């Protein structure tokens, strides 16, 4: 597991985002076992309390679940999985829209550029 941490956001928030990205791309399958909190802390070279906080938050958001003393797993709830994907897409779209609005790009021009770039990337 390779996460590039930035200095802007709390580490636990970045860990959660990484898990969301892995869930959205189906790198983590529904019901898949994930590393223990201690294993995650060792893999990412973060404080175990930070890993614990990230897991606690992910459980509260319904991204993961833990039954008894068994390892934590990715949710199987399709609504949660769909929501995670939509959340990440909307964040990207919002950032894009704010950027193009700040330089006053008309919608039709932005749309054409996005469409062309998307198609170009698909062919590479």
N, CA, C and O atoms as a GROMACS GRO file, in nm:
protein
  496
    1UNK      N    1   0.086  -0.117   0.000
    1UNK     CA    2   0.000   0.000   0.000
    1UNK      C    3   0.091   0.124   0.000
    1UNK      O    4   0.175   0.141   0.088
    2UNK      N    5   0.071   0.209  -0.100
    2UNK     CA    6   0.155   0.327  -0.114
    2UNK      C    7   0.069   0.452  -0.115
    2UNK      O    8  -0.012   0.473  -0.205
    3UNK      N    9   0.086   0.535  -0.013
    3UNK     CA   10   0.009   0.658  -0.002
    3UNK      C   11   0.109   0.773   0.005
    3UNK      O   12   0.202   0.771   0.086
    4UNK      N   13   0.089   0.873  -0.079
    4UNK     CA   14   0.172   0.993  -0.076
    4UNK      C   15   0.100   1.097   0.010
    4UNK      O   16  -0.003   1.152  -0.030
    5UNK      N   17   0.153   1.123   0.129
    5UNK     CA   18   0.090   1.217   0.220
    5UNK      C   19   0.130   1.360   0.188
    5UNK      O   20   0.244   1.387   0.152
    6UNK      N   21   0.032   1.451   0.202
    6UNK     CA   22   0.063   1.593   0.187
    6UNK      C   23   0.066   1.658   0.326
    6UNK      O   24   0.030   1.594   0.425
    7UNK      N   25   0.109   1.781   0.331
    7UNK     CA   26   0.118   1.851   0.459
    7UNK      C   27  -0.005   1.936   0.490
    7UNK      O   28  -0.012   1.999   0.595
    8UNK      N   29  -0.103   1.937   0.399
    8UNK     CA   30  -0.222   2.020   0.417
    8UNK      C   31  -0.328   1.951   0.504
    8UNK      O   32  -0.384   2.013   0.595
    9UNK      N   33  -0.354   1.826   0.476
    9UNK     CA   34  -0.466   1.756   0.538
    9UNK      C   35  -0.417   1.662   0.648
    9UNK      O   36  -0.306   1.609   0.639
   10UNK      N   37  -0.499   1.640   0.750
   10UNK     CA   38  -0.461   1.542   0.854
   10UNK      C   39  -0.436   1.404   0.791
   10UNK      O   40  -0.504   1.366   0.695
   11UNK      N   41  -0.341   1.332   0.844
   11UNK     CA   42  -0.302   1.203   0.788
   11UNK      C   43  -0.420   1.106   0.788
   11UNK      O   44  -0.440   1.034   0.690
   12UNK      N   45  -0.500   1.104   0.896
   12UNK     CA   46  -0.611   1.009   0.899
   12UNK      C   47  -0.711   1.037   0.788
   12UNK      O   48  -0.771   0.944   0.734
   13UNK      N   49  -0.731   1.164   0.752
   13UNK     CA   50  -0.822   1.201   0.643
   13UNK      C   51  -0.766   1.151   0.511
   13UNK      O   52  -0.841   1.103   0.425
   14UNK      N   53  -0.635   1.160   0.493
   14UNK     CA   54  -0.571   1.112   0.371
   14UNK      C   55  -0.578   0.960   0.360
   14UNK      O   56  -0.592   0.905   0.251
   15UNK      N   57  -0.569   0.891   0.474
   15UNK     CA   58  -0.584   0.746   0.475
   15UNK      C   59  -0.726   0.708   0.431
   15UNK      O   60  -0.744   0.616   0.351
   16UNK      N   61  -0.825   0.779   0.484
   16UNK     CA   62  -0.964   0.752   0.447
   16UNK      C   63  -0.983   0.776   0.298
   16UNK      O   64  -1.047   0.695   0.230
   17UNK      N   65  -0.930   0.885   0.247
   17UNK     CA   66  -0.943   0.914   0.103
   17UNK      C   67  -0.879   0.803   0.020
   17UNK      O   68  -0.935   0.761  -0.081
   18UNK      N   69  -0.764   0.755   0.063
   18UNK     CA   70  -0.698   0.646  -0.008
   18UNK      C   71  -0.790   0.522  -0.013
   18UNK      O   72  -0.805   0.460  -0.118
   19UNK      N   73  -0.849   0.489   0.100
   19UNK     CA   74  -0.941   0.375   0.102
   19UNK      C   75  -1.060   0.398   0.011
   19UNK      O   76  -1.104   0.308  -0.060
   20UNK      N   77  -1.114   0.520   0.012
   20UNK     CA   78  -1.227   0.551  -0.076
   20UNK      C   79  -1.188   0.534  -0.222
   20UNK      O   80  -1.266   0.479  -0.301
   21UNK      N   81  -1.069   0.580  -0.259
   21UNK     CA   82  -1.024   0.564  -0.397
   21UNK      C   83  -1.009   0.417  -0.433
   21UNK      O   84  -1.045   0.375  -0.543
   22UNK      N   85  -0.956   0.338  -0.340
   22UNK     CA   86  -0.939   0.195  -0.364
   22UNK      C   87  -1.073   0.124  -0.374
   22UNK      O   88  -1.089   0.029  -0.450
   23UNK      N   89  -1.170   0.170  -0.296
   23UNK     CA   90  -1.305   0.113  -0.301
   23UNK      C   91  -1.372   0.151  -0.433
   23UNK      O   92  -1.431   0.066  -0.499
   24UNK      N   93  -1.361   0.278  -0.472
   24UNK     CA   94  -1.426   0.327  -0.594
   24UNK      C   95  -1.373   0.259  -0.719
   24UNK      O   96  -1.448   0.237  -0.814
   25UNK      N   97  -1.245   0.226  -0.720
   25UNK     CA   98  -1.185   0.160  -0.837
   25UNK      C   99  -1.194   0.008  -0.828
   25UNK      O  100  -1.148  -0.064  -0.917
   26UNK      N  101  -1.255  -0.040  -0.720
   26UNK     CA  102  -1.273  -0.184  -0.695
   26UNK      C  103  -1.141  -0.257  -0.675
   26UNK      O  104  -1.133  -0.379  -0.693
   27UNK      N  105  -1.036  -0.182  -0.638
   27UNK     CA  106  -0.913  -0.247  -0.595
   27UNK      C  107  -0.943  -0.328  -0.470
   27UNK      O  108  -0.898  -0.442  -0.454
   28UNK      N  109  -1.022  -0.267  -0.380
   28UNK     CA  110  -1.076  -0.339  -0.265
   28UNK      C  111  -1.215  -0.384  -0.304
   28UNK      O  112  -1.301  -0.302  -0.334
   29UNK      N  113  -1.238  -0.511  -0.302
   29UNK     CA  114  -1.368  -0.569  -0.335
   29UNK      C  115  -1.459  -0.565  -0.213
   29UNK      O  116  -1.411  -0.566  -0.100
   30UNK      N  117  -1.591  -0.560  -0.235
   30UNK     CA  118  -1.684  -0.566  -0.123
   30UNK      C  119  -1.660  -0.692  -0.039
   30UNK      O  120  -1.650  -0.803  -0.092
   31UNK      N  121  -1.652  -0.674   0.092
   31UNK     CA  122  -1.630  -0.786   0.182
   31UNK      C  123  -1.485  -0.826   0.198
   31UNK      O  124  -1.454  -0.916   0.277
   32UNK      N  125  -1.395  -0.762   0.125
   32UNK     CA  126  -1.253  -0.799   0.132
   32UNK      C  127  -1.194  -0.762   0.267
   32UNK      O  128  -1.222  -0.655   0.322
   33UNK      N  129  -1.112  -0.851   0.320
   33UNK     CA  130  -1.043  -0.825   0.445
   33UNK      C  131  -0.936  -0.718   0.420
   33UNK      O  132  -0.870  -0.718   0.316
   34UNK      N  133  -0.921  -0.628   0.516
   34UNK     CA  134  -0.818  -0.524   0.504
   34UNK      C  135  -0.716  -0.542   0.616
   34UNK      O  136  -0.743  -0.613   0.713
   35UNK      N  137  -0.600  -0.478   0.604
   35UNK     CA  138  -0.498  -0.495   0.708
   35UNK      C  139  -0.550  -0.450   0.845
   35UNK      O  140  -0.638  -0.365   0.855
   36UNK      N  141  -0.492  -0.509   0.949
   36UNK     CA  142  -0.528  -0.465   1.084
   36UNK      C  143  -0.477  -0.322   1.102
   36UNK      O  144  -0.397  -0.273   1.023
   37UNK      N  145  -0.524  -0.258   1.204
   37UNK     CA  146  -0.482  -0.121   1.232
   37UNK      C  147  -0.330  -0.115   1.249
   37UNK      O  148  -0.264  -0.024   1.197
   38UNK      N  149  -0.275  -0.210   1.321
   38UNK     CA  150  -0.130  -0.212   1.345
   38UNK      C  151  -0.055  -0.239   1.215
   38UNK      O  152   0.047  -0.175   1.189
   39UNK      N  153  -0.104  -0.332   1.135
   39UNK     CA  154  -0.040  -0.360   1.005
   39UNK      C  155  -0.042  -0.237   0.915
   39UNK      O  156   0.057  -0.205   0.850
   40UNK      N  157  -0.156  -0.168   0.912
   40UNK     CA  158  -0.168  -0.048   0.830
   40UNK      C  159  -0.068   0.058   0.876
   40UNK      O  160  -0.001   0.120   0.794
   41UNK      N  161  -0.060   0.078   1.007
   41UNK     CA  162   0.034   0.177   1.062
   41UNK      C  163   0.177   0.143   1.021
   41UNK      O  164   0.254   0.232   0.984
   42UNK      N  165   0.212   0.015   1.027
   42UNK     CA  166   0.346  -0.027   0.986
   42UNK      C  167   0.369  -0.008   0.836
   42UNK      O  168   0.475   0.039   0.795
   43UNK      N  169   0.270  -0.045   0.755
   43UNK     CA  170   0.282  -0.032   0.610
   43UNK      C  171   0.298   0.113   0.567
   43UNK      O  172   0.378   0.144   0.478
   44UNK      N  173   0.222   0.202   0.630
   44UNK     CA  174   0.222   0.343   0.589
   44UNK      C  175   0.320   0.427   0.669
   44UNK      O  176   0.339   0.546   0.641
   45UNK      N  177   0.381   0.366   0.769
   45UNK     CA  178   0.475   0.437   0.857
   45UNK      C  179   0.407   0.556   0.925
   45UNK      O  180   0.457   0.669   0.925
   46UNK      N  181   0.289   0.526   0.983
   46UNK     CA  182   0.214   0.627   1.056
   46UNK      C  183   0.192   0.580   1.199
   46UNK      O  184   0.212   0.463   1.230
   47UNK      N  185   0.152   0.671   1.284
   47UNK     CA  186   0.124   0.640   1.423
   47UNK      C  187   0.004   0.543   1.431
   47UNK      O  188  -0.096   0.564   1.361
   48UNK      N  189   0.012   0.439   1.513
   48UNK     CA  190  -0.101   0.346   1.527
   48UNK      C  191  -0.231   0.416   1.568
   48UNK      O  192  -0.339   0.373   1.529
   49UNK      N  193  -0.221   0.524   1.647
   49UNK     CA  194  -0.342   0.598   1.685
   49UNK      C  195  -0.406   0.664   1.563
   49UNK      O  196  -0.529   0.678   1.558
   50UNK      N  197  -0.325   0.705   1.467
   50UNK     CA  198  -0.377   0.765   1.344
   50UNK      C  199  -0.452   0.659   1.263
   50UNK      O  200  -0.560   0.686   1.210
   51UNK      N  201  -0.394   0.540   1.254
   51UNK     CA  202  -0.462   0.430   1.183
   51UNK      C  203  -0.593   0.397   1.253
   51UNK      O  204  -0.695   0.374   1.188
   52UNK      N  205  -0.591   0.393   1.386
   52UNK     CA  206  -0.712   0.366   1.463
   52UNK      C  207  -0.819   0.471   1.436
   52UNK      O  208  -0.936   0.438   1.419
   53UNK      N  209  -0.780   0.597   1.430
   53UNK     CA  210  -0.876   0.705   1.405
   53UNK      C  211  -0.936   0.693   1.265
   53UNK      O  212  -1.055   0.714   1.246
   54UNK      N  213  -0.853   0.659   1.167
   54UNK     CA  214  -0.902   0.642   1.029
   54UNK      C  215  -1.002   0.527   1.023
   54UNK      O  216  -1.107   0.541   0.961
   55UNK      N  217  -0.971   0.415   1.087
   55UNK     CA  218  -1.062   0.300   1.085
   55UNK      C  219  -1.193   0.333   1.156
   55UNK      O  220  -1.301   0.295   1.110
   56UNK      N  221  -1.183   0.403   1.269
   56UNK     CA  222  -1.304   0.441   1.344
   56UNK      C  223  -1.394   0.528   1.256
   56UNK      O  224  -1.515   0.506   1.249
   57UNK      N  225  -1.335   0.625   1.188
   57UNK     CA  226  -1.412   0.714   1.100
   57UNK      C  227  -1.472   0.636   0.983
   57UNK      O  228  -1.587   0.658   0.946
   58UNK      N  229  -1.395   0.543   0.926
   58UNK     CA  230  -1.446   0.464   0.814
   58UNK      C  231  -1.561   0.374   0.858
   58UNK      O  232  -1.655   0.352   0.782
   59UNK      N  233  -1.553   0.322   0.980
   59UNK     CA  234  -1.664   0.242   1.033
   59UNK      C  235  -1.788   0.329   1.051
   59UNK      O  236  -1.899   0.286   1.018
   60UNK      N  237  -1.770   0.452   1.102
   60UNK     CA  238  -1.883   0.543   1.121
   60UNK      C  239  -1.947   0.580   0.987
   60UNK      O  240  -2.068   0.600   0.979
   61UNK      N  241  -1.865   0.589   0.882
   61UNK     CA  242  -1.916   0.622   0.748
   61UNK      C  243  -1.974   0.499   0.677
   61UNK      O  244  -2.032   0.511   0.569
   62UNK      N  245  -1.958   0.382   0.738
   62UNK     CA  246  -2.010   0.260   0.678
   62UNK      C  247  -1.921   0.203   0.568
   62UNK      O  248  -1.964   0.115   0.493
   63UNK      N  249  -1.796   0.250   0.558
   63UNK     CA  250  -1.704   0.201   0.454
   63UNK      C  251  -1.648   0.063   0.488
   63UNK      O  252  -1.624  -0.019   0.400
   64UNK      N  253  -1.628   0.040   0.617
   64UNK     CA  254  -1.575  -0.088   0.663
   64UNK      C  255  -1.660  -0.136   0.780
   64UNK      O  256  -1.735  -0.059   0.840
   65UNK      N  257  -1.646  -0.264   0.812
   65UNK     CA  258  -1.714  -0.318   0.930
   65UNK      C  259  -1.623  -0.420   0.996
   65UNK      O  260  -1.539  -0.482   0.932
   66UNK      N  261  -1.641  -0.436   1.126
   66UNK     CA  262  -1.563  -0.531   1.205
   66UNK      C  263  -1.661  -0.609   1.290
   66UNK      O  264  -1.742  -0.551   1.363
   67UNK      N  265  -1.653  -0.740   1.281
   67UNK     CA  266  -1.741  -0.826   1.360
   67UNK      C  267  -1.658  -0.897   1.466
   67UNK      O  268  -1.572  -0.980   1.435
   68UNK      N  269  -1.684  -0.864   1.591
   68UNK     CA  270  -1.613  -0.928   1.701
   68UNK      C  271  -1.463  -0.909   1.690
   68UNK      O  272  -1.414  -0.798   1.668
   69UNK      N  273  -1.390  -1.019   1.705
   69UNK     CA  274  -1.245  -1.014   1.697
   69UNK      C  275  -1.194  -1.047   1.557
   69UNK      O  276  -1.074  -1.066   1.538
   70UNK      N  277  -1.284  -1.053   1.460
   70UNK     CA  278  -1.244  -1.083   1.322
   70UNK      C  279  -1.181  -0.960   1.257
   70UNK      O  280  -1.203  -0.848   1.302
   71UNK      N  281  -1.104  -0.981   1.151
   71UNK     CA  282  -1.044  -0.867   1.080
   71UNK      C  283  -1.151  -0.776   1.020
   71UNK      O  284  -1.261  -0.821   0.987
   72UNK      N  285  -1.117  -0.650   1.006
   72UNK     CA  286  -1.209  -0.554   0.942
   72UNK      C  287  -1.220  -0.586   0.794
   72UNK      O  288  -1.127  -0.639   0.733
   73UNK      N  289  -1.336  -0.552   0.738
   73UNK     CA  290  -1.363  -0.579   0.596
   73UNK      C  291  -1.429  -0.459   0.530
   73UNK      O  292  -1.490  -0.375   0.597
   74UNK      N  293  -1.415  -0.451   0.398
   74UNK     CA  294  -1.481  -0.348   0.319
   74UNK      C  295  -1.631  -0.378   0.319
   74UNK      O  296  -1.671  -0.495   0.313
   75UNK      N  297  -1.713  -0.276   0.325
   75UNK     CA  298  -1.858  -0.294   0.325
   75UNK      C  299  -1.905  -0.369   0.200
   75UNK      O  300  -1.840  -0.366   0.095
   76UNK      N  301  -2.017  -0.435   0.215
   76UNK     CA  302  -2.083  -0.501   0.102
   76UNK      C  303  -2.205  -0.421   0.056
   76UNK      O  304  -2.271  -0.458  -0.040
   77UNK      N  305  -2.233  -0.312   0.126
   77UNK     CA  306  -2.350  -0.230   0.099
   77UNK      C  307  -2.332  -0.153  -0.032
   77UNK      O  308  -2.251  -0.061  -0.040
   78UNK      N  309  -2.407  -0.193  -0.134
   78UNK     CA  310  -2.393  -0.132  -0.267
   78UNK      C  311  -2.424   0.017  -0.266
   78UNK      O  312  -2.365   0.093  -0.343
   79UNK      N  313  -2.515   0.060  -0.180
   79UNK     CA  314  -2.548   0.204  -0.172
   79UNK      C  315  -2.428   0.284  -0.123
   79UNK      O  316  -2.399   0.392  -0.174
   80UNK      N  317  -2.358   0.230  -0.022
   80UNK     CA  318  -2.239   0.298   0.030
   80UNK      C  319  -2.131   0.300  -0.077
   80UNK      O  320  -2.066   0.403  -0.097
   81UNK      N  321  -2.112   0.189  -0.146
   81UNK     CA  322  -2.010   0.182  -0.252
   81UNK      C  323  -2.039   0.282  -0.363
   81UNK      O  324  -1.949   0.347  -0.415
   82UNK      N  325  -2.166   0.292  -0.399
   82UNK     CA  326  -2.208   0.388  -0.502
   82UNK      C  327  -2.184   0.531  -0.454
   82UNK      O  328  -2.136   0.615  -0.529
   83UNK      N  329  -2.219   0.558  -0.328
   83UNK     CA  330  -2.202   0.691  -0.272
   83UNK      C  331  -2.055   0.734  -0.271
   83UNK      O  332  -2.024   0.850  -0.299
   84UNK      N  333  -1.965   0.641  -0.239
   84UNK     CA  334  -1.821   0.672  -0.237
   84UNK      C  335  -1.775   0.713  -0.375
   84UNK      O  336  -1.704   0.813  -0.390
   85UNK      N  337  -1.813   0.636  -0.474
   85UNK     CA  338  -1.774   0.668  -0.612
   85UNK      C  339  -1.828   0.804  -0.656
   85UNK      O  340  -1.755   0.885  -0.714
   86UNK      N  341  -1.956   0.830  -0.628
   86UNK     CA  342  -2.017   0.958  -0.664
   86UNK      C  343  -1.950   1.074  -0.592
   86UNK      O  344  -1.930   1.181  -0.650
   87UNK      N  345  -1.916   1.054  -0.465
   87UNK     CA  346  -1.850   1.158  -0.386
   87UNK      C  347  -1.716   1.198  -0.450
   87UNK      O  348  -1.686   1.316  -0.463
   88UNK      N  349  -1.637   1.098  -0.488
   88UNK     CA  350  -1.507   1.127  -0.550
   88UNK      C  351  -1.523   1.195  -0.686
   88UNK      O  352  -1.447   1.286  -0.719
   89UNK      N  353  -1.620   1.150  -0.763
   89UNK     CA  354  -1.645   1.212  -0.895
   89UNK      C  355  -1.688   1.357  -0.876
   89UNK      O  356  -1.638   1.446  -0.944
   90UNK      N  357  -1.781   1.381  -0.784
   90UNK     CA  358  -1.829   1.518  -0.761
   90UNK      C  359  -1.719   1.610  -0.710
   90UNK      O  360  -1.715   1.728  -0.746
   91UNK      N  361  -1.629   1.559  -0.627
   91UNK     CA  362  -1.516   1.639  -0.580
   91UNK      C  363  -1.429   1.682  -0.698
   91UNK      O  364  -1.387   1.798  -0.707
   92UNK      N  365  -1.402   1.588  -0.789
   92UNK     CA  366  -1.319   1.618  -0.906
   92UNK      C  367  -1.390   1.718  -0.998
   92UNK      O  368  -1.328   1.812  -1.048
   93UNK      N  369  -1.519   1.696  -1.021
   93UNK     CA  370  -1.596   1.787  -1.107
   93UNK      C  371  -1.601   1.926  -1.046
   93UNK      O  372  -1.584   2.025  -1.116
   94UNK      N  373  -1.625   1.934  -0.916
   94UNK     CA  374  -1.632   2.064  -0.849
   94UNK      C  375  -1.499   2.139  -0.861
   94UNK      O  376  -1.499   2.259  -0.889
   95UNK      N  377  -1.389   2.071  -0.840
   95UNK     CA  378  -1.257   2.135  -0.853
   95UNK      C  379  -1.236   2.185  -0.996
   95UNK      O  380  -1.186   2.295  -1.017
   96UNK      N  381  -1.274   2.103  -1.093
   96UNK     CA  382  -1.260   2.142  -1.233
   96UNK      C  383  -1.346   2.265  -1.264
   96UNK      O  384  -1.299   2.361  -1.325
   97UNK      N  385  -1.472   2.261  -1.223
   97UNK     CA  386  -1.563   2.372  -1.251
   97UNK      C  387  -1.512   2.501  -1.188
   97UNK      O  388  -1.514   2.606  -1.253
   98UNK      N  389  -1.466   2.495  -1.065
   98UNK     CA  390  -1.412   2.614  -1.000
   98UNK      C  391  -1.291   2.668  -1.077
   98UNK      O  392  -1.276   2.789  -1.093
   99UNK      N  393  -1.206   2.579  -1.125
   99UNK     CA  394  -1.086   2.620  -1.199
   99UNK      C  395  -1.122   2.688  -1.330
   99UNK      O  396  -1.069   2.795  -1.361
  100UNK      N  397  -1.211   2.628  -1.408
  100UNK     CA  398  -1.244   2.687  -1.538
  100UNK      C  399  -1.328   2.813  -1.522
  100UNK      O  400  -1.319   2.904  -1.604
  101UNK      N  401  -1.410   2.819  -1.418
  101UNK     CA  402  -1.488   2.942  -1.394
  101UNK      C  403  -1.394   3.058  -1.360
  101UNK      O  404  -1.417   3.172  -1.401
  102UNK      N  405  -1.288   3.028  -1.283
  102UNK     CA  406  -1.198   3.135  -1.241
  102UNK      C  407  -1.126   3.198  -1.360
  102UNK      O  408  -1.081   3.312  -1.351
  103UNK      N  409  -1.114   3.125  -1.471
  103UNK     CA  410  -1.052   3.182  -1.591
  103UNK      C  411  -1.157   3.206  -1.700
  103UNK      O  412  -1.124   3.225  -1.817
  104UNK      N  413  -1.283   3.203  -1.660
  104UNK     CA  414  -1.397   3.240  -1.745
  104UNK      C  415  -1.404   3.161  -1.876
  104UNK      O  416  -1.420   3.219  -1.984
  105UNK      N  417  -1.392   3.030  -1.864
  105UNK     CA  418  -1.406   2.943  -1.981
  105UNK      C  419  -1.554   2.913  -2.000
  105UNK      O  420  -1.620   2.867  -1.907
  106UNK      N  421  -1.607   2.940  -2.121
  106UNK     CA  422  -1.748   2.908  -2.146
  106UNK      C  423  -1.772   2.756  -2.138
  106UNK      O  424  -1.683   2.677  -2.169
  107UNK      N  425  -1.892   2.719  -2.097
  107UNK     CA  426  -1.926   2.578  -2.080
  107UNK      C  427  -1.900   2.497  -2.205
  107UNK      O  428  -1.841   2.389  -2.197
  108UNK      N  429  -1.942   2.544  -2.321
  108UNK     CA  430  -1.925   2.466  -2.445
  108UNK      C  431  -1.777   2.444  -2.476
  108UNK      O  432  -1.740   2.337  -2.525
  109UNK      N  433  -1.693   2.542  -2.447
  109UNK     CA  434  -1.549   2.525  -2.471
  109UNK      C  435  -1.489   2.424  -2.373
  109UNK      O  436  -1.410   2.338  -2.411
  110UNK      N  437  -1.528   2.436  -2.248
  110UNK     CA  438  -1.478   2.342  -2.146
  110UNK      C  439  -1.524   2.201  -2.179
  110UNK      O  440  -1.446   2.106  -2.170
  111UNK      N  441  -1.651   2.187  -2.218
  111UNK     CA  442  -1.706   2.056  -2.251
  111UNK      C  443  -1.629   1.993  -2.367
  111UNK      O  444  -1.593   1.875  -2.361
  112UNK      N  445  -1.603   2.072  -2.474
  112UNK     CA  446  -1.529   2.020  -2.590
  112UNK      C  447  -1.388   1.976  -2.551
  112UNK      O  448  -1.342   1.871  -2.594
  113UNK      N  449  -1.321   2.056  -2.469
  113UNK     CA  450  -1.186   2.021  -2.425
  113UNK      C  451  -1.185   1.894  -2.340
  113UNK      O  452  -1.100   1.807  -2.358
  114UNK      N  453  -1.281   1.884  -2.249
  114UNK     CA  454  -1.289   1.764  -2.165
  114UNK      C  455  -1.317   1.642  -2.250
  114UNK      O  456  -1.252   1.539  -2.234
  115UNK      N  457  -1.413   1.654  -2.340
  115UNK     CA  458  -1.450   1.540  -2.426
  115UNK      C  459  -1.331   1.496  -2.510
  115UNK      O  460  -1.303   1.376  -2.519
  116UNK      N  461  -1.261   1.591  -2.572
  116UNK     CA  462  -1.144   1.557  -2.654
  116UNK      C  463  -1.033   1.493  -2.571
  116UNK      O  464  -0.973   1.395  -2.615
  117UNK      N  465  -1.007   1.546  -2.454
  117UNK     CA  466  -0.902   1.492  -2.368
  117UNK      C  467  -0.939   1.352  -2.318
  117UNK      O  468  -0.854   1.263  -2.312
  118UNK      N  469  -1.065   1.335  -2.283
  118UNK     CA  470  -1.112   1.205  -2.235
  118UNK      C  471  -1.096   1.100  -2.346
  118UNK      O  472  -1.049   0.989  -2.321
  119UNK      N  473  -1.134   1.135  -2.467
  119UNK     CA  474  -1.122   1.043  -2.580
  119UNK      C  475  -0.976   1.015  -2.614
  119UNK      O  476  -0.940   0.902  -2.648
  120UNK      N  477  -0.891   1.118  -2.606
  120UNK     CA  478  -0.748   1.101  -2.634
  120UNK      C  479  -0.686   1.006  -2.532
  120UNK      O  480  -0.610   0.916  -2.568
  121UNK      N  481  -0.719   1.025  -2.406
  121UNK     CA  482  -0.665   0.939  -2.300
  121UNK      C  483  -0.713   0.794  -2.316
  121UNK      O  484  -0.641   0.700  -2.282
  122UNK      N  485  -0.834   0.776  -2.368
  122UNK     CA  486  -0.888   0.641  -2.386
  122UNK      C  487  -0.814   0.565  -2.494
  122UNK      O  488  -0.807   0.442  -2.490
  123UNK      N  489  -0.758   0.636  -2.591
  123UNK     CA  490  -0.690   0.572  -2.703
  123UNK      C  491  -0.543   0.543  -2.676
  123UNK      O  492  -0.478   0.472  -2.752
  124UNK      N  493  -0.491   0.598  -2.567
  124UNK     CA  494  -0.348   0.577  -2.535
  124UNK      C  495  -0.326   0.453  -2.452
  124UNK      O  496  -0.212   0.422  -2.417
   0.00000   0.00000   0.00000
